[in-house]
Amino acid sequence: MSTDLPAMEQLRRLNQNLCNAQDPNALSQLARQLARQCEEMDARLMQGLIDIRAAHLGLQAILTLLQRRDEPLLLSSEEAAALLEPVQQRLRQGLSCINRLV
């Protein structure tokens, strides 16, 4: 199975091959491939969700910090960008994991 294809497309093709297979040996091999593909998709989805959740928590923490200040917070744009950079990286990683599925 080509790894150039998104995981969902690979899964669709494996399912189609499984439905069309006549040879019992081919059925067994396709079933194993299907199980591996499902495990890989589950791992990618879980990692993507972990990264997106971490980005969400990071944003919540920054917003809480900003909202609970009694005095105006003076941040330069460079400081604000530095504060948000790790959040953006985690969000990008999470979305990348999920995008590879589709």
ZISULDA-V222000 format. One record per helix or strand. SS is the DSSP state (hx for helix, st for strand). FROM is the first residue (numbers start at 1). TO is the last residue. Records with the same first field share a line. If there is no record, write none. Layout:
SS=FROM-TO ; FROM-TO
This chain:
hx=7-20 ; 24-67 ; 77-99
